[in-house]
Amino acid sequence: MSGVSLTIKALLSRPAVTALVAQRIVPFPLPLKTKLSAIAVGMSGAEDEYLLDGAGRYPNTSLQIHCVATTAKAAIELGETVKFELQDLHFTDAGADVLFTKLPLDYTDFANDQTTYRRIMGFDARWR
């Protein structure tokens, strides 16, 4: 189990998100020729606290969520939906209880030919 897979499952469980991207939520990078709008989830860091008797077994994964669309407006709106649905979400899957927290990372960019737009947002996923 990883923070990336738990995040993908959490996003797939949110009807407001799947209404915009269907099942197109995958680990980063987004495969070429994927129909847009879509979401790619990447990991930017992972840690676990160490206690006197070893690992705390309460891992925290820092994630980048890439909201990709064919217009800037669609990428920004998809990002707003993801932020609303994931921020402070408590999600349970296969015995893992996950809490998502929004990080300050939040920016947009676009392909040189301006056919693809992206909003990238940071989240932490902490689970037991």
Secondary structure, 3 states (H helix, E strand, C coil): CCHHHHHHHHHHCCHHHHHHHCCCEEECCCCCCCCCCEEEEEEEEEECCEECCEECCCCEEEEEEEEEECCHHHHHHHHHHHHHHHCCCEEEECCEEEEEEEEEEEEEEECCCCCCEEEEEEEEEEEC
